[in-house]
């Protein structure tokens, strides 16, 4: 699964950096052939060529009833390849990573956990034409009133907002709910906003330059637009929103619990089939009317050999269903027993499921490929490496594993910082490698002190 690294950005802001955030696609040329290094992905040319064909089949709508199985030793980029496939399918393509062990939850049935993951990996892009009020805020006045239960407390009752464009100006009066949104968003003169006339939702999209009496700052959260928008303030606007099937399931399920919120009743742990059938029919209607577009995403299941027969049977059913994501499984096992049985099978997967899967072999990286991956990751994680440090990390990647070398980047950065340097050198990597051992040295440590370990 794609692990997360927490990073402190500007102004102390915490940023999430995914281990595969540098990947932007399969790195293909104009003819669909993989380049050696492109779009953040390195090597695995044969596997990427196979993946490119899978992407083409999906785009042609000819992948129904099939899945993909990535097989290869640990640390060979199986998750990266699955992520690259989702990126190649489009920026908005849902990508859900699930470790097989997560299926065995105490809170829900195995099939429910899998179904939720499936529904999260399916999206629908909805296009609606809505009546809106859109423009730059020229003036906003808030009217307050007394609280019904506390006469000493004033609460916002209504607001008068003047919006303007190059061609129009309009003052509207809004009620308590929209007023609360204006206060929450901190709406002020010069802000570019639009208000959905049907739902009352307020959206702040930026700042407009040159609005009278508006205050501007050298550093602002929002980019400053050069000029006022054109057209009428009151208009029809096409709004595009992307929802996952799971989002829609939860929305419909919450509506069916009449007292939710009022009595603090939690949504039941499992969503019933009636709810999902209702959502499916609604999505079909949107697609038939041309208001929606189906977005099959990628459901990536790592360590698929940990799934049992019930899970495989369920996934087989999903592959045949009308709404199914692209199911990509990965395993690092050879001949092994199917989980929960004494039956041996290739990769621990039943033969009838293997027949449905396009199997892509993923081979170990060369030293040069390991070196290039470490260089890319160091740039992504903003760890400055000297040439000798990069070479040493590449050697450690060959000797131990690529994952181990990448994991040393941050500890080596801390060691260098303690020595008063921003650049990581070979001696920093060597010290970090001595402090944090790899799996092979861990086994040697166990053997050395075997008698002292608890049995």
C-alpha positions as CSV (number, residue, x, y, z in Angstrom):
1,X,0.0,0.0,0.0
2,X,1.1,3.6,-0.6
3,X,2.5,4.7,2.7
4,X,2.5,8.3,3.7
5,X,5.3,10.6,5.0
6,X,4.3,13.6,7.0
7,X,6.3,16.7,6.0
8,X,6.3,20.2,7.5
9,X,5.9,22.8,4.7
10,X,5.9,26.6,4.7
11,X,4.6,28.3,7.8
12,X,4.7,25.1,9.7
13,X,2.0,23.5,7.5
14,X,2.0,19.7,7.5
15,X,2.1,18.2,4.0
16,X,1.4,14.6,3.1
17,X,4.0,13.2,0.6
18,X,3.0,9.8,-0.8
19,X,5.7,7.3,-1.6
20,X,4.4,7.4,-5.2
21,X,3.5,11.0,-5.5
22,X,6.2,11.6,-8.1
23,X,4.5,9.2,-10.6
24,X,2.4,10.9,-13.2
25,X,1.9,8.1,-15.7
26,X,3.4,5.1,-17.4
27,X,6.1,7.2,-19.2
28,X,5.1,6.4,-22.8
29,X,6.2,8.0,-26.0
30,X,3.9,9.1,-28.9
31,X,3.7,5.5,-30.2
32,X,2.7,4.1,-26.7
33,X,6.2,2.6,-26.1
34,X,7.7,3.1,-22.6
35,X,10.7,5.3,-22.2
36,X,13.5,4.2,-19.8
37,X,12.9,7.1,-17.4
38,X,9.7,9.3,-17.8
39,X,6.9,10.7,-15.7
40,X,8.6,9.6,-12.5
41,X,8.7,5.9,-13.3
42,X,12.0,4.1,-13.9
43,X,12.8,0.8,-15.7
44,X,10.3,-2.1,-15.9
45,X,10.0,-1.5,-19.6
46,X,8.3,-4.9,-20.3
47,X,5.8,-4.6,-17.5
48,X,5.0,-1.0,-18.5
49,X,4.5,-2.1,-22.1
50,X,2.0,-4.7,-20.8
51,X,0.3,-2.1,-18.6
52,X,0.0,0.2,-21.6
53,X,-2.0,-2.4,-23.4
54,X,-4.3,-2.8,-20.4
55,X,-4.9,0.9,-20.4
56,X,-5.8,0.8,-24.1
57,X,-8.2,-2.1,-23.5
58,X,-9.9,-0.2,-20.7
59,X,-10.2,3.0,-22.8
60,X,-11.8,0.9,-25.6
61,X,-14.3,-0.6,-23.1
62,X,-13.0,-4.1,-23.8
63,X,-11.7,-5.1,-20.3
64,X,-14.9,-6.2,-18.8
65,X,-14.7,-9.4,-16.7
66,X,-11.0,-9.3,-16.4
67,X,-8.4,-8.2,-13.9
68,X,-4.6,-7.8,-13.6
69,X,-2.1,-9.6,-11.4
70,X,1.3,-8.2,-10.8
71,X,3.9,-10.8,-9.7
72,X,7.4,-10.1,-8.6
73,X,9.8,-10.1,-5.6
74,X,9.3,-7.4,-2.9
75,X,10.4,-3.9,-3.8
76,X,10.1,-4.2,-7.5
77,X,7.5,-1.4,-8.0
78,X,4.2,-3.3,-8.2
79,X,2.3,-0.6,-6.3
80,X,4.0,2.1,-8.4
81,X,2.9,0.3,-11.6
82,X,-0.7,0.1,-10.4
83,X,-0.6,3.8,-9.5
84,X,0.9,4.7,-12.9
85,X,-2.0,2.8,-14.7
86,X,-4.6,4.9,-12.8
87,X,-2.7,8.1,-13.7
88,X,-2.6,7.0,-17.4
89,X,-6.4,6.6,-17.3
90,X,-6.9,10.2,-16.3
91,X,-6.2,12.7,-13.5
92,X,-9.6,12.2,-11.9
93,X,-9.5,8.4,-12.0
94,X,-10.2,7.1,-8.5
95,X,-7.3,5.0,-7.0
96,X,-8.0,2.9,-4.0
97,X,-5.1,0.8,-2.4
98,X,-6.2,-2.0,-0.1
99,X,-3.9,-4.4,1.7
100,X,-5.4,-7.9,1.8
101,X,-5.1,-8.1,5.6
102,X,-7.6,-5.1,5.9
103,X,-10.3,-7.4,4.7
104,X,-10.4,-9.3,8.0
105,X,-12.1,-6.5,10.0
106,X,-13.9,-7.0,13.2
107,X,-16.4,-4.3,12.4
108,X,-17.7,-5.6,9.0
109,X,-17.9,-8.7,6.9
110,X,-15.1,-9.5,4.5
111,X,-17.4,-8.9,1.5
112,X,-18.6,-5.6,2.9
113,X,-15.0,-4.3,3.3
114,X,-14.3,-5.4,-0.3
115,X,-17.5,-3.9,-1.6
116,X,-16.8,-0.5,0.1
117,X,-13.4,-0.5,-1.6
118,X,-15.0,-1.4,-4.9
119,X,-17.5,1.5,-4.6
120,X,-14.8,3.9,-3.6
121,X,-12.9,2.9,-6.8
122,X,-15.9,3.7,-9.0
123,X,-16.7,7.3,-9.8
124,X,-19.3,9.3,-11.7
125,X,-18.7,12.8,-13.1
126,X,-21.9,14.8,-12.9
127,X,-22.5,17.8,-15.1
128,X,-25.3,20.2,-14.0
129,X,-26.4,23.6,-15.3
130,X,-27.3,25.6,-12.2
131,X,-28.6,29.1,-11.6
132,X,-25.9,31.1,-9.7
133,X,-24.9,34.5,-8.6
134,X,-21.3,35.1,-9.5
135,X,-19.0,38.1,-9.3
136,X,-16.6,40.1,-7.2
137,X,-17.8,41.3,-3.8
138,X,-18.1,45.1,-3.9
139,X,-19.8,45.3,-0.5
140,X,-21.1,43.0,2.2
141,X,-23.2,44.0,5.2
142,X,-24.2,41.6,8.0
143,X,-27.3,42.2,10.1
144,X,-27.3,40.7,13.6
145,X,-30.2,39.9,15.9
146,X,-30.7,38.6,19.4
147,X,-30.4,34.9,20.2
148,X,-33.8,33.4,21.0
149,X,-32.6,31.9,24.3
150,X,-29.9,34.3,25.3
151,X,-30.8,38.0,24.9
152,X,-27.1,39.0,25.6
153,X,-25.9,37.0,22.6
154,X,-26.1,38.4,19.0
155,X,-26.3,36.1,16.0
156,X,-26.1,36.8,12.3
157,X,-29.6,37.0,10.8
158,X,-29.1,38.2,7.2
159,X,-26.7,39.8,4.8
160,X,-26.7,42.2,1.9
161,X,-24.1,41.4,-0.7
162,X,-23.3,43.5,-3.7
163,X,-21.7,41.5,-6.6
164,X,-20.2,43.0,-9.7
165,X,-18.8,42.1,-13.0
166,X,-17.5,44.2,-15.9
167,X,-21.0,44.3,-17.4
168,X,-23.3,44.1,-14.3
169,X,-23.8,44.9,-10.7
170,X,-26.4,43.3,-8.4
171,X,-27.3,43.6,-4.7
172,X,-28.9,40.5,-3.1
173,X,-30.3,39.8,0.4
174,X,-29.5,36.4,1.8
175,X,-30.8,34.6,4.9
176,X,-29.2,33.2,8.0
177,X,-27.8,30.0,6.5
178,X,-26.0,31.7,3.6
179,X,-24.9,34.5,6.0
180,X,-23.2,31.9,8.3
181,X,-21.3,30.6,5.2
182,X,-20.1,34.1,4.3
183,X,-18.8,34.6,7.8
184,X,-17.2,31.1,7.9
185,X,-15.4,31.7,4.6
186,X,-14.4,35.2,5.7
187,X,-15.9,36.8,2.6
188,X,-14.8,40.5,2.2
189,X,-14.5,43.1,-0.5
190,X,-12.5,41.9,-3.5
191,X,-13.3,38.2,-3.2
192,X,-14.5,36.4,-6.2
193,X,-17.5,34.2,-5.2
194,X,-20.5,32.4,-6.6
195,X,-23.6,31.3,-4.8
196,X,-25.7,28.4,-5.9
197,X,-29.3,29.8,-6.2
198,X,-30.8,26.4,-5.7
199,X,-28.8,25.0,-2.7
200,X,-27.5,28.2,-1.2
201,X,-23.9,26.9,-1.1
202,X,-21.3,29.7,-1.2
203,X,-18.0,29.1,-3.1
204,X,-15.0,31.4,-2.8
205,X,-12.7,31.0,-5.9
206,X,-10.1,33.8,-5.5
207,X,-9.4,37.6,-5.4
208,X,-10.1,40.3,-8.0
209,X,-7.7,43.2,-8.4
210,X,-9.0,46.8,-8.3
211,X,-12.2,46.6,-6.3
212,X,-13.0,49.9,-4.6
213,X,-12.2,50.0,-0.9
214,X,-10.8,46.4,-0.9
215,X,-7.6,45.7,1.0
216,X,-4.8,43.8,-0.7
217,X,-1.7,42.2,0.8
218,X,1.7,41.4,-0.6
219,X,1.2,37.8,0.5
220,X,-2.3,36.3,0.3
221,X,-3.7,32.8,0.4
222,X,-5.6,33.4,-2.9
223,X,-4.1,34.4,-6.2
224,X,-5.1,37.9,-7.3
225,X,-7.0,37.9,-10.6
226,X,-6.1,40.6,-13.1
227,X,-9.6,41.9,-13.9
228,X,-13.3,41.5,-13.2
229,X,-15.2,38.7,-14.8
230,X,-17.5,39.5,-17.7
231,X,-21.2,38.8,-18.1
232,X,-24.2,39.0,-15.8
233,X,-24.1,38.4,-12.1
234,X,-27.1,36.2,-12.2
235,X,-26.5,33.4,-14.8
236,X,-26.6,29.8,-15.6
237,X,-23.3,28.0,-14.9
238,X,-22.2,24.4,-15.8
239,X,-20.9,22.7,-12.6
240,X,-18.9,19.5,-12.8
241,X,-18.5,17.4,-9.7
242,X,-17.0,13.9,-9.2
243,X,-18.5,11.5,-6.7
244,X,-17.5,8.0,-5.8
245,X,-20.3,5.4,-5.6
246,X,-19.4,5.1,-1.9
247,X,-20.2,8.8,-1.5
248,X,-23.6,8.3,-3.1
249,X,-24.2,5.1,-1.0
250,X,-23.6,7.0,2.2
251,X,-25.8,9.9,1.1
252,X,-28.7,7.7,0.3
253,X,-28.3,5.6,3.4
254,X,-28.2,8.6,5.7
255,X,-31.5,9.9,4.2
256,X,-33.1,6.6,5.1
257,X,-32.3,7.0,8.8
258,X,-34.9,9.6,9.8
259,X,-33.6,10.5,13.2
260,X,-29.9,10.6,12.4
261,X,-28.3,13.7,13.9
262,X,-31.3,14.5,16.0
263,X,-30.8,11.5,18.3
264,X,-27.1,11.1,17.5
265,X,-27.8,7.7,15.8
266,X,-24.7,6.5,13.9
267,X,-25.0,5.1,10.4
268,X,-25.2,1.4,10.5
269,X,-21.8,-0.4,9.8
270,X,-23.0,-2.1,6.7
271,X,-24.9,-0.6,3.8
272,X,-27.8,-2.7,2.6
273,X,-28.1,-3.9,-1.0
274,X,-31.3,-1.9,-1.6
275,X,-29.4,1.3,-1.0
276,X,-26.7,0.3,-3.5
277,X,-29.3,-0.7,-6.1
278,X,-31.0,2.7,-5.7
279,X,-27.7,4.4,-6.3
280,X,-26.9,2.2,-9.3
281,X,-30.3,3.1,-10.9
282,X,-29.8,6.8,-10.2
283,X,-26.3,6.6,-11.9
284,X,-27.8,4.8,-14.9
285,X,-30.4,7.5,-15.2
286,X,-27.8,10.2,-15.1
287,X,-25.7,8.5,-17.8
288,X,-28.8,7.8,-20.0
289,X,-29.8,11.5,-19.8
290,X,-26.3,12.6,-20.6
291,X,-25.8,14.3,-17.3
292,X,-23.3,11.9,-15.9
293,X,-20.1,10.1,-17.1
294,X,-18.9,6.8,-15.6
295,X,-15.4,6.8,-14.3
296,X,-14.1,3.3,-13.6
297,X,-11.1,3.6,-11.2
298,X,-8.4,1.3,-10.0
299,X,-8.8,-1.0,-7.0
300,X,-5.3,-2.2,-6.1
301,X,-5.1,-5.1,-3.7
302,X,-1.6,-5.8,-2.3
303,X,-0.5,-9.2,-1.0
304,X,-3.5,-10.8,-2.7
305,X,-2.3,-14.2,-1.5
306,X,-3.8,-13.4,1.9
307,X,-7.3,-13.4,0.5
308,X,-9.4,-16.5,1.1
309,X,-11.8,-18.4,-1.2
310,X,-14.8,-16.3,-0.2
311,X,-13.0,-13.1,-1.1
312,X,-11.8,-14.5,-4.5
313,X,-15.4,-15.7,-5.3
314,X,-16.7,-12.2,-4.4
315,X,-14.1,-10.5,-6.6
316,X,-14.9,-12.8,-9.5
317,X,-18.6,-11.7,-9.2
318,X,-17.5,-8.0,-9.1
319,X,-15.5,-8.4,-12.3
320,X,-18.7,-9.6,-14.1
321,X,-20.9,-6.9,-12.7
322,X,-22.1,-3.9,-14.6
323,X,-20.3,-1.3,-12.5
324,X,-16.8,-2.7,-11.8
325,X,-13.4,-0.9,-11.3
326,X,-10.2,-2.2,-12.8
327,X,-9.1,-4.7,-10.2
328,X,-5.3,-5.0,-10.0
329,X,-3.8,-7.5,-7.5
330,X,-0.2,-7.9,-6.5
331,X,1.8,-10.8,-4.9
332,X,5.4,-11.7,-4.1
333,X,4.6,-15.4,-3.6
334,X,5.4,-18.4,-5.8
335,X,3.7,-21.8,-5.2
336,X,1.9,-21.4,-1.9
337,X,-1.2,-22.6,-0.2
338,X,-4.5,-20.7,-0.8
339,X,-5.2,-18.9,2.4
340,X,-7.4,-21.0,4.8
341,X,-6.9,-24.2,2.8
342,X,-4.3,-27.0,2.3
343,X,-4.5,-26.6,-1.5
344,X,-1.4,-25.2,-3.2
345,X,-1.7,-22.9,-6.2
346,X,0.4,-20.5,-8.2
347,X,0.8,-17.3,-6.1
348,X,-1.8,-18.7,-3.6
349,X,-4.6,-17.8,-6.0
350,X,-7.3,-20.3,-7.2
351,X,-6.9,-21.4,-10.8
352,X,-10.4,-20.3,-11.8
353,X,-9.5,-16.7,-10.7
354,X,-6.1,-16.8,-12.4
355,X,-7.8,-17.6,-15.7
356,X,-9.6,-14.2,-15.4
357,X,-6.3,-12.3,-14.8
358,X,-3.8,-10.9,-17.1
359,X,-0.5,-11.7,-15.3
360,X,2.3,-9.1,-15.6
361,X,5.8,-10.2,-14.3
362,X,7.7,-7.4,-12.6
363,X,11.5,-8.1,-12.4
364,X,14.1,-6.8,-10.0
365,X,15.7,-3.4,-10.7
366,X,19.3,-3.0,-12.0
367,X,21.8,-0.9,-10.0
368,X,21.4,2.0,-12.4
369,X,17.6,1.9,-12.1
370,X,17.9,1.8,-8.3
371,X,20.2,4.8,-8.4
372,X,17.8,6.8,-10.6
373,X,14.8,5.9,-8.3
374,X,16.7,7.0,-5.2
375,X,17.6,10.3,-7.0
376,X,13.9,11.0,-7.9
377,X,12.7,10.1,-4.4
378,X,15.4,12.4,-2.8
379,X,14.1,15.3,-5.0
380,X,10.5,14.5,-4.1
381,X,11.3,14.4,-0.3
382,X,13.6,17.5,-0.6
383,X,16.7,15.6,0.7
384,X,19.8,17.0,-1.0
385,X,22.3,14.2,-1.8
386,X,26.0,14.4,-2.7
387,X,27.1,12.2,-5.5
388,X,29.0,9.9,-3.1
389,X,25.9,9.6,-0.9
390,X,23.7,8.7,-3.9
391,X,26.2,6.0,-5.0
392,X,26.4,4.5,-1.5
393,X,22.6,4.4,-1.3
394,X,22.5,2.6,-4.7
395,X,25.0,0.0,-3.4
396,X,22.9,-0.6,-0.3
397,X,19.8,-0.9,-2.6
398,X,21.6,-3.7,-4.5
399,X,23.0,-5.4,-1.5
400,X,19.8,-5.2,0.7
401,X,16.7,-3.7,-1.0
402,X,15.5,-0.6,-2.7
403,X,13.0,0.0,0.1
404,X,15.7,0.0,2.6
405,X,17.8,2.6,0.7
406,X,14.7,4.9,0.3
407,X,13.9,4.5,4.0
408,X,17.4,5.8,4.9
409,X,16.9,9.1,3.1
410,X,15.2,10.9,6.0
411,X,17.4,9.5,8.8
412,X,20.5,10.4,6.8
413,X,19.1,13.9,6.4
414,X,18.6,14.2,10.2
415,X,22.3,13.0,10.7
416,X,23.5,15.6,8.2
417,X,21.4,18.4,9.9
418,X,23.0,17.6,13.3
419,X,26.4,18.1,11.7
420,X,25.3,21.5,10.5
421,X,24.8,20.6,6.8
422,X,21.9,20.6,4.4
423,X,23.6,18.2,2.0
424,X,23.7,14.5,2.9
425,X,27.1,12.9,2.4
426,X,28.3,9.3,2.3
427,X,29.3,9.3,5.9
428,X,25.8,10.4,6.9
429,X,24.3,7.5,5.0
430,X,26.8,5.1,6.5
431,X,25.9,6.3,10.0
432,X,22.2,6.0,9.3
433,X,22.8,2.5,7.9
434,X,24.6,1.5,11.1
435,X,21.7,2.8,13.3
436,X,18.9,1.2,11.3
437,X,19.6,-2.3,10.1
438,X,18.0,-4.1,7.2
439,X,16.1,-7.5,7.2
440,X,19.2,-9.6,6.5
441,X,21.2,-8.0,9.3
442,X,18.2,-8.4,11.6
443,X,18.2,-12.1,10.9
444,X,22.0,-12.2,11.7
445,X,21.2,-10.3,15.0
446,X,18.6,-12.9,15.9
447,X,21.1,-15.8,15.3
448,X,23.8,-14.1,17.3
449,X,21.5,-13.7,20.4
450,X,19.2,-16.6,19.7
451,X,19.5,-18.1,23.2
452,X,18.5,-14.8,24.8
453,X,15.3,-14.3,22.7
454,X,12.0,-15.5,24.1
455,X,10.7,-18.6,22.3
